[in-house]
Amino acid sequence: MPEVLKCPKCDANADVTKDGKWAHCASCNNIFQPSESPDMQGEGKKEEEK
């Protein structure tokens, strides 16, 4: 899992927590789950297809 993702709210870089369950955007202060980020979309689908 990448350590930096794009925020789904403002598209700025967001840092992921060490456990990978949450991400925080320093720009807009949004806290979100990495699965909500456009960078992570589709990765779960690839695992299901295998």
N, C-alpha and C positions, 0 to 999 in steps of 0.2 A: 504494500500500500504506500502511495506517495506520502511524504511528510508535509507537502504544501499542495493545497487544492485551490480551485477558484470558488469564491463565494457565490452561491446561487442568487443572492440579492443584489450585489453591486459588481460582481465579476473581478474583484480584487483578490490577491493572494490571501489564503486563510491557512493558519497553522493547525495541524492535527495533533490531538493529544497522544501521549505515548501508547495508550491502550487502543488507539484507533477508532474509538467509539464516537468522539465529538471533534468538531473543528470550530475555530474561533477566528473571525475576521477582525483584524485590528482597524480596518478602515471604517466599517459601519457598525462594528460591535455585534454583529450577528453571530449567534451560536447555532450550529446545525450538525446533523449527522452526515458523515461523509457520503453516504448513499444518496443524499439529496443534491450533491454537487454534480454538475454536468461532466466533470472529469471521471466520475465513478459510474455513470450510467452505462449499462450494457455489460459491465464486468460480471455481475451476478448471473446474467443470462448465459454467458459463456460457460460458467461453471455448471449450470443446470443441463446444458446440452451435452456435456462430456459423459 
